[in-house]
Amino acid sequence: MIISAAKILELNEKHNLIENLSEREMNNPEGVGFDLRAGEIFKISGEGYLGVVDRKSPEIEKIADLKNGDKEIVLKPGEYILVKTIEKVNLPGEKIDIDGTNSLMMIDAYPRSTLQRCGVYFRATKTDPGYSGELTFALANLSCCPFRLELGARFANIVFKQVLGDLSRAYCGQWNNGRVATETREKQN
């Protein structure tokens, strides 16, 4: 079941589910989710690896950071980037009371429709109970024209969902705390 944005704001006071929300999202979120803003942009290069036991992500280079005063990037046709949010999420690894029901929570992410209207492909994964950190999404320009992305712009939307049942274990993965890439080849959890 989707949890409304109004209910998440109410739960946020007790559980700190989402930090650094924009003024708009804190006071007047639209629909059932929250728009997230672009804070850091990374370009990937080199070879990646995903094995049965080990993994290694490609090298990354930070090409823009709102905290450093960077204003925008231009995504050329065919380019692929990783975008880290300004907002940070903190999903409890244990059940919390949501209107009298003890439930876990997860997050699904979606693109703002302007991206698809501009020919920009958005890629995300689910966010499991127990994850804490900024979120990193992928953008690829599939159009034949350049696309400009201003840092601080709302580009993604997240929806909080209730999880029924128990977990074997909460997320305790190596991507916690907003990590964007591996430094070396490493064992997977």
Secondary structure, 3 states (H helix, E strand, C coil): CEECHHHHHHHHHHHCCEECCCHHHHHCCCCCCEEEEEEEEEEEECCCEECCCEEECCEEEEEEEHHHCCCEEEECCCCEEEEEEEEEEECCCCCEEECCEEEEEEEEEEECHHHHHCCEEEECCCECCCCEEEEEEEEEECCCCCEEEECCCEEEEEEEEEECCCCCCCCCCCCHHHCCCCCCCEECC
